[in-house]
Amino acid sequence: MAANTGQRGPDNQWLAKLEEDILEPELPIVDPHHHLWLRNDYTYLMPQLAADLASGHNIVATVYAECHSMYRAEGVRSQRSLGETEFVRGQAAMSASGEFGPTRACDVMFGNVDLTLGGAVETLLDQHIEASGGRFRGVRLSSGWHPDEKIANVAAQAHLLIDRRVDDAVSALSRRNLSLDCWLYHPQLDEVAQLADAHPDLTLILNHVGTPILGGPYKGKTDAVFAQWKAAIARVSQRENVLIKLGALPIRMPSYQGDRTLPPGSEEVAAAWRPWVETCIEAFGPARSMYESNFPVQKRWCSYQVCWNAFKRISSGASLSEKADLFAGTAARAYRIQNLL
C-alpha cells in the first residue's frame, strides 16, 4: 500500500513524501552518506533527518557526508571547514540525547580538507579529529571535471585526484587510518585505480557508483555510457582497498513516458537502478559495497522509505550475510563504527 503526498520543492522537483509499507523492517541499516544543511531554499537539520529516520526502516546509525555546511565565516581559509566538523559534533550530541529517536545519527563523519595543501594538511587533520570529538573518519575529495562546458565541474582542475600535492596529503590520511571518499565522473574512474595502487593501505570509497554522466555530450547515449562505465568499474574493483557506495542515480530519464505528476515508488526506483547497482555488487562483492541514501539530495526524487525499499527490492535474492554487508556491515567497517549491533 502506498500513498502519494509529495510536494514540489523550490527547484520544482519533488521533496517526495510517498509512503509505502516497509519491506524487511527489522533489517539493520547504516546510512553511510547523508548531509545536513541550512540553506535559503531548503532546511535539513536534525529534526528533518530524524523524521526520515523514523519512517519505518531500522536505521541504526548514520555517517555524515561533508557538504560545505556551517563553515566558519572568518579566519584562515584552510581552517574554515572546521566549522562543519564542529557543527556535526553538535548534531551528534543532539542525537545521543535520545530526543530524536534511537538511531545513532551522525555517529561518525567525513569532512572537507584542502588536499592541495599537500603535506601541510597534517595539522589540519589533527584539528578536525579533535574538533569532532573522535567522530572524524576521513575526507572527501570532489574531483569531478570534464572538458565539455555542458558538464558542471566540481573541481577547479582536471586530474585533481592524482595531483602530486593530493598524493602527499593522502599519505597523511593513510598514516592516521583515515579514509578518502572520492566523488568524480565516470570518465575519471581510472584515476581512482591509480591512487589506490599508489596507496594500498588507504581505504578509498567511491561515491555514487562512480557518477555516470547521462546528460550533456552523453545525452541519448546511455548504452554506450553503461558499457564504458562498466568496464571502468571492473578495473577499479580489482583494487581491494576500494569500496563503493550504491545510490544517487537518475530515476526518470527524459525518455520516460509514465506519469510525472507524482514521485516514483520503490518498484520504479529499483527497476531504474538495478542494472547499475547489480553491476557494482558483482564487481566489488557485497563486502565492499554499501547502499547510501544521499539525503536530502535524493529527497527531491523519492522518499526515504522508497529509497531503502528500492534497495531491498534490488537485493531481495541476496543471502542474509550479503544483506548484512550491503546494508550495514560494509559501512561499519569502512568508517570504523563501534558497538553497532
C-alpha positions in Angstrom: 0.0 0.0 0.0 1.4 3.4 -0.9 0.1 6.9 -0.5 1.3 9.9 -2.5 1.7 13.1 -0.5 4.6 14.6 -2.4 5.3 18.3 -2.7 7.3 20.3 -5.2 10.4 21.9 -3.8 11.8 25.4 -4.7 13.6 24.0 -7.7 10.3 22.4 -8.9 11.5 18.9 -8.1 9.9 16.6 -5.7 10.5 16.8 -2.0 9.0 13.4 -2.0 6.8 12.0 0.8 5.4 9.0 -0.9 4.6 6.5 1.9 4.9 2.7 1.4 4.8 -0.4 3.6 8.3 -1.1 4.8 10.0 -4.2 3.4 12.1 -6.2 5.8 11.6 -3.7 8.6 13.9 -5.5 11.0 17.0 -5.4 8.7 19.7 -3.2 10.4 20.8 -0.3 8.2 23.8 2.0 8.4 23.2 5.0 6.2 26.7 5.9 5.1 26.0 9.1 3.2 23.7 11.9 4.1 24.0 15.7 4.6 22.7 18.3 6.9 22.3 22.0 5.9 20.6 25.3 6.4 20.0 27.0 3.1 17.7 29.6 1.7 15.9 27.1 -0.4 15.7 24.1 1.9 16.5 23.3 5.5 17.6 19.8 6.5 18.8 19.5 10.1 18.4 17.0 12.9 14.6 17.4 13.2 14.1 16.7 9.4 16.7 13.9 9.4 15.0 12.3 12.5 11.6 12.4 10.7 13.1 10.4 7.8 14.9 8.0 10.1 11.6 7.3 11.9 9.8 6.4 8.7 9.9 2.7 9.3 13.3 1.3 8.3 15.7 0.0 11.0 18.4 2.7 10.7 20.8 2.0 13.5 23.5 4.6 12.6 24.4 7.2 10.0 27.5 8.7 8.6 27.6 12.5 7.9 29.0 13.4 4.5 30.6 16.8 4.0 28.7 19.3 2.0 30.3 22.7 2.8 27.8 23.2 5.6 28.3 25.7 8.5 31.8 26.8 7.6 33.4 29.4 9.7 32.7 32.9 8.3 36.1 34.3 9.3 39.6 33.1 10.0 42.2 31.3 8.0 40.6 30.0 4.8 42.0 26.5 5.1 40.6 26.2 8.7 37.0 27.4 7.9 35.8 23.8 7.2 36.5 23.1 10.8 33.1 24.8 11.4 31.4 21.9 9.7 33.1 19.4 11.8 32.2 21.3 15.0 28.6 21.5 13.7 28.4 17.7 13.1 29.7 17.1 16.6 26.8 19.2 18.0 24.3 17.4 15.8 25.6 14.0 17.0 25.3 15.2 20.6 21.6 16.1 19.9 21.1 12.6 18.6 22.8 11.0 21.5 20.4 12.6 23.9 17.7 10.2 22.6 15.3 13.1 22.0 15.4 12.4 18.2 14.9 8.6 18.3 17.1 5.5 18.7 19.3 6.0 15.6 22.9 7.0 16.3 22.7 9.9 13.8 25.9 11.5 12.7 27.7 8.8 14.7 30.8 9.4 12.5 31.6 11.7 9.7 33.9 12.6 6.8 34.8 16.2 6.2 36.5 18.6 3.9 40.2 19.5 3.9 42.0 21.2 1.1 44.2 18.3 -0.1 46.1 20.5 -2.5 48.0 21.8 0.6 49.9 18.5 0.4 51.8 17.5 3.5 50.7 20.7 5.2 47.3 19.0 5.9 48.9 17.1 8.8 48.0 19.8 11.4 44.6 20.4 9.8 43.7 16.7 10.0 44.6 16.6 13.7 42.4 19.7 14.3 39.4 18.0 12.6 39.9 14.8 14.6 39.9 16.9 17.8 37.0 19.1 16.8 34.9 16.1 16.0 35.2 14.6 19.4 36.6 11.4 17.8 34.0 11.1 15.1 36.2 12.2 12.2 36.8 9.2 9.9 38.1 10.7 6.7 38.0 13.3 4.0 36.0 13.7 0.8 37.7 15.0 -2.4 35.3 16.1 -5.1 37.4 15.9 -8.2 34.7 15.8 -10.9 35.9 17.5 -14.0 35.0 17.3 -17.7 36.2 19.3 -20.7 32.7 19.8 -22.0 31.2 23.1 -20.8 27.8 21.4 -20.5 29.1 19.3 -17.6 29.3 21.1 -14.2 32.9 20.9 -13.0 33.0 20.4 -9.2 36.8 20.6 -9.3 38.9 23.5 -10.4 41.2 21.4 -12.5 41.5 18.2 -14.4 43.2 15.1 -12.8 43.0 16.6 -9.3 42.8 13.1 -7.7 46.3 12.2 -9.0 47.9 15.6 -8.5 51.2 15.3 -6.7 50.0 17.7 -3.9 47.0 15.4 -3.3 49.3 12.4 -3.3 51.3 13.9 -0.4 48.1 14.8 1.5 46.7 11.3 1.0 49.8 9.9 2.6 48.9 11.9 5.7 45.4 10.4 5.7 46.8 6.9 5.4 49.1 7.4 8.3 46.1 8.3 10.5 44.0 5.5 9.3 41.6 8.0 7.7 39.7 7.1 4.6 39.2 9.1 1.4 35.8 9.4 -0.2 36.0 10.1 -3.9 33.4 11.9 -6.0 34.1 12.1 -9.7 32.7 11.4 -13.1 32.8 8.0 -14.9 35.5 9.0 -17.4 37.8 9.6 -14.5 37.4 6.2 -12.8 40.9 5.0 -13.8 42.3 7.8 -11.6 40.8 6.1 -8.6 42.6 2.9 -9.6 45.9 4.9 -9.9 45.5 6.4 -6.5 44.6 3.0 -5.0 47.7 1.5 -6.4 49.9 4.3 -5.1 48.4 3.9 -1.6 47.5 0.3 -0.9 47.0 0.9 2.8 44.4 3.7 2.2 40.7 2.9 2.2 39.1 4.7 -0.8 35.3 4.9 -1.0 33.9 5.6 -4.4 30.8 7.7 -4.2 27.6 7.3 -6.2 28.6 4.3 -8.3 31.2 6.4 -10.0 28.6 9.0 -11.2 27.9 8.0 -14.8 27.2 11.1 -16.9 24.0 10.7 -18.8 23.5 14.3 -20.0 25.4 16.9 -21.9 27.6 15.2 -24.6 26.3 11.8 -23.4 22.6 12.6 -23.8 20.9 9.7 -25.6 24.0 7.5 -25.3 23.0 5.6 -22.2 24.0 2.2 -23.6 27.5 3.4 -24.6 28.0 5.1 -21.3 26.9 2.0 -19.4 29.5 -0.1 -21.4 32.3 2.4 -20.8 31.3 2.8 -17.1 31.0 -1.0 -16.5 34.5 -1.7 -17.9 36.0 1.0 -15.7 34.1 -0.3 -12.7 35.6 -3.7 -13.3 39.1 -2.3 -13.4 38.7 -0.2 -10.3 37.2 -3.2 -8.4 40.4 -5.1 -8.8 41.9 -2.9 -6.1 41.0 -4.5 -2.8 41.3 -1.2 -0.9 38.5 0.5 -2.9 34.9 0.3 -1.7 31.8 1.6 -3.5 28.6 3.4 -2.4 25.4 2.4 -4.2 22.9 5.2 -4.9 22.4 8.7 -6.2 21.3 7.6 -9.6 18.7 9.0 -12.1 15.3 7.5 -11.9 13.4 9.0 -14.7 15.3 9.8 -17.9 14.0 12.3 -20.5 12.5 9.4 -22.5 10.3 8.4 -19.5 6.7 8.0 -20.8 4.9 7.5 -17.5 3.1 9.8 -15.1 5.4 12.6 -13.9 2.9 14.2 -11.7 3.8 12.1 -8.6 7.1 10.9 -7.2 8.2 7.3 -8.0 7.6 4.3 -5.9 10.2 1.7 -4.9 9.4 -0.6 -7.8 10.1 2.1 -10.3 13.3 3.2 -8.5 14.6 -0.4 -8.2 14.0 -1.0 -11.9 15.9 2.1 -12.9 18.8 1.5 -10.5 19.1 -2.3 -10.7 21.5 -2.6 -13.8 24.0 -0.1 -12.3 23.8 -1.4 -8.7 24.0 -5.1 -9.6 27.0 -4.4 -11.8 28.8 -2.8 -8.9 27.9 -5.6 -6.5 29.0 -8.2 -9.0 32.4 -6.4 -9.4 33.1 -5.4 -5.8 31.2 -8.0 -3.9 28.8 -7.3 -1.0 31.7 -7.0 1.4 33.0 -3.9 -0.4 29.6 -2.4 -1.4 27.2 -0.3 0.7 23.8 1.3 0.0 23.6 5.1 0.6 20.6 7.4 0.8 22.3 10.6 -0.3 19.6 12.6 1.6 18.4 15.3 1.4 19.6 15.5 -2.2 17.7 12.3 -3.1 14.6 13.6 -1.3 13.9 15.7 -4.4 13.1 12.5 -6.3 11.9 9.9 -3.8 11.2 9.5 -0.1 13.4 7.9 2.5 11.0 5.0 2.8 11.0 4.5 -1.0 14.8 4.7 -1.3 15.5 1.9 1.1 12.6 -0.2 -0.1 14.1 0.1 -3.6 17.5 -1.2 -2.3 15.7 -4.0 -0.5 13.9 -5.0 -3.8 17.2 -5.0 -5.7 18.8 -7.3 -3.0 15.7 -9.5 -2.5 17.6 -12.5 -3.7 20.7 -11.9 -1.7 21.7 -14.2 1.3 21.4 -13.0 4.9 25.1 -12.4 5.1 25.2 -10.5 1.8 22.4 -8.3 3.0 24.2 -7.7 6.3 27.2 -6.3 4.4 25.3 -4.3 1.9 23.0 -2.6 4.4 25.3 -2.2 7.4 28.4 -4.3 7.7 30.5 -2.7 4.9 29.7 0.8 6.1 30.5 -0.1 9.7 33.9 -1.5 8.7 34.7 1.3 6.3 34.0 4.1 8.8 35.0 2.1 11.9 31.7 2.4 13.7 32.0 0.6 17.0 29.5 -1.4 19.1 26.9 -1.2 16.4 24.7 -4.3 16.9 
